[in-house]
Amino acid sequence: MKRLLSVGVLLSLVFGVALQATTQKELKMEAKAAIIKLGKTLKGEVAKSMKAHGPQSTAYFCYKNAKSLTKKINTSYPKGVSVKRISLKNRNKDGYPTSKDEVAMLKKLGAQVKAGKKLPKMIVEKISENYYKVYKPILVGKKCLVCHGDAKHRNKDAYKTIKEKYPNDKAIGYKVGDFRGAFVAEIRK
């Protein structure tokens, strides 16, 4: 009887872990799809504007459209799923973390980059029963420097527009490979 009970406990532990892992994998897949959709939309629109109108007009384009594009993309997700971008060095006040766990995650990821560690592609945090946040780190690429680099690499005309529209801008001074912030997919099941 004891042996049968031990086998039963062992099987429930094994299947419980497998079920949890499947749930984690499903969460990551759902979050990844949502993050990719927002990321591709924003990058695509910025690239189109940059090609057609140049850096200064693109800075204004971002000011006028990034928030509404994000809102529009969020309405296309299944119920209970939303995505945003956050940074401790935000340009737009809406880009600042809205909770202590988000601030803590950004600090943790930033410290890992400074220590030369490779960041995970995604991090799943269980906030409460049926509520998860999935973080995807954002690293600065070469094209980002036009608006987010140091004075040497930033486009001066674009930055005039940025400074006018975002007088409290902190999203500058980056180099390629710097930790910029994260996409955060919130999933409520």
C-alpha positions in Angstrom: 0.0 0.0 0.0 2.8 2.4 0.9 4.6 1.6 -2.3 1.5 2.2 -4.4 1.0 5.5 -2.6 4.6 6.5 -3.3 4.2 5.7 -7.0 1.0 7.7 -7.1 2.8 10.7 -5.5 5.7 10.4 -7.8 3.5 10.2 -10.9 1.5 13.3 -9.8 4.7 15.2 -9.3 6.0 14.2 -12.7 2.8 15.0 -14.5 2.4 18.2 -12.5 5.8 19.4 -13.6 5.1 18.4 -17.2 1.8 20.2 -17.2 3.5 23.3 -15.7 6.2 23.2 -18.3 3.6 22.9 -21.1 1.8 25.9 -19.7 5.1 27.9 -19.5 5.8 26.9 -23.1 2.3 27.9 -24.2 2.6 31.2 -22.4 5.9 32.0 -24.1 4.5 31.1 -27.5 1.4 33.3 -27.0 3.5 36.1 -25.7 6.1 35.8 -28.4 3.4 36.0 -31.1 1.9 39.1 -29.5 5.3 40.8 -29.0 6.5 40.0 -32.5 3.3 41.5 -33.9 3.7 44.8 -32.0 7.5 44.9 -32.7 7.2 44.3 -36.4 4.4 46.9 -36.7 6.4 49.6 -34.9 9.7 48.8 -36.7 8.0 48.5 -40.0 6.2 51.9 -39.7 9.4 53.6 -38.5 11.4 52.1 -41.4 8.8 53.3 -43.9 8.7 56.8 -42.5 12.5 56.9 -42.3 12.8 55.9 -45.9 10.1 58.2 -47.2 10.6 61.3 -45.0 13.9 61.0 -43.1 14.8 61.2 -39.3 13.2 64.5 -38.3 9.8 63.6 -39.8 10.1 60.1 -38.4 10.6 61.5 -34.9 7.4 63.4 -35.3 5.7 60.3 -36.7 6.7 58.3 -33.6 5.4 61.1 -31.4 2.0 61.1 -33.2 1.6 57.4 -33.9 3.4 55.0 -31.6 0.8 55.1 -28.8 -2.1 54.7 -31.2 -0.4 51.9 -33.1 0.3 50.1 -29.9 -3.4 50.5 -28.8 -4.6 49.3 -32.2 -2.4 46.2 -32.1 -3.5 45.4 -28.6 -7.2 45.3 -29.7 -6.3 42.6 -32.2 -5.0 40.2 -29.5 -7.2 37.6 -27.8 -9.0 38.7 -24.7 -6.6 38.9 -21.7 -3.5 39.6 -23.7 -1.8 43.0 -24.0 1.7 44.2 -24.9 3.6 47.3 -24.1 7.2 48.6 -24.1 8.9 49.8 -20.9 12.2 51.4 -20.0 13.8 53.0 -17.0 15.2 55.6 -19.5 11.9 56.3 -21.1 11.1 58.9 -23.7 7.3 58.9 -23.3 5.8 58.8 -19.8 3.7 55.9 -20.9 6.9 53.9 -21.4 7.8 53.9 -17.8 7.2 50.7 -15.8 3.8 50.7 -14.0 4.7 48.3 -11.2 7.5 47.4 -8.8 7.9 44.0 -10.5 8.5 45.7 -13.8 11.1 48.1 -12.3 12.8 45.1 -10.6 12.9 43.1 -13.8 14.4 46.0 -15.8 17.1 46.6 -13.2 17.9 42.9 -13.1 18.2 42.7 -16.9 20.3 45.9 -17.1 22.7 44.5 -14.4 23.1 41.3 -16.4 24.0 43.2 -19.5 26.5 45.3 -17.6 28.0 42.2 -16.2 28.5 40.8 -19.7 25.9 38.1 -19.4 23.7 37.0 -22.2 20.1 37.8 -21.7 17.4 35.2 -22.0 15.1 35.6 -25.0 12.0 35.7 -22.7 11.3 35.6 -19.0 7.9 34.4 -17.7 6.9 35.8 -14.3 3.8 34.5 -12.6 2.2 37.5 -10.9 -0.8 35.7 -9.4 -3.1 32.8 -10.2 -3.9 33.1 -14.0 -1.9 36.3 -14.4 1.5 36.3 -16.1 4.0 38.8 -17.4 6.4 37.7 -20.2 9.4 40.0 -20.8 11.4 40.2 -24.0 14.5 42.4 -23.6 15.2 45.1 -26.1 18.8 45.8 -27.1 19.9 48.9 -29.0 20.7 48.3 -32.7 22.7 50.5 -35.0 19.5 52.1 -36.6 18.3 53.0 -33.1 21.2 55.4 -32.6 19.6 58.0 -35.0 17.2 58.9 -32.2 18.6 57.1 -29.1 22.4 57.4 -29.5 24.8 59.9 -27.9 25.2 63.4 -29.4 27.8 62.1 -31.9 25.4 59.5 -33.3 22.0 61.1 -32.9 20.5 63.0 -35.8 20.5 66.7 -34.7 17.3 67.6 -36.6 15.4 64.5 -35.3 16.5 65.3 -31.8 15.2 68.9 -32.0 11.8 67.4 -32.7 12.2 64.8 -29.9 13.3 67.4 -27.3 10.3 69.7 -28.3 7.8 66.8 -28.0 9.4 65.0 -25.1 11.1 67.7 -22.9 11.8 65.1 -20.2 13.4 62.6 -22.6 15.8 60.1 -21.0 16.0 57.6 -23.9 19.4 58.8 -25.2 23.1 58.1 -24.8 22.9 54.5 -25.9 25.5 52.5 -27.8 24.9 49.4 -30.0 24.1 46.4 -27.7 23.0 48.5 -24.7 19.9 47.3 -22.8 17.1 49.6 -23.8 14.1 48.1 -22.0 11.6 45.4 -22.6 8.5 44.4 -24.3 6.0 43.1 -21.7 3.2 40.8 -22.6 0.6 40.6 -19.9 -1.5 37.4 -20.1 -4.6 36.8 -18.0 -6.1 33.4 -18.3 
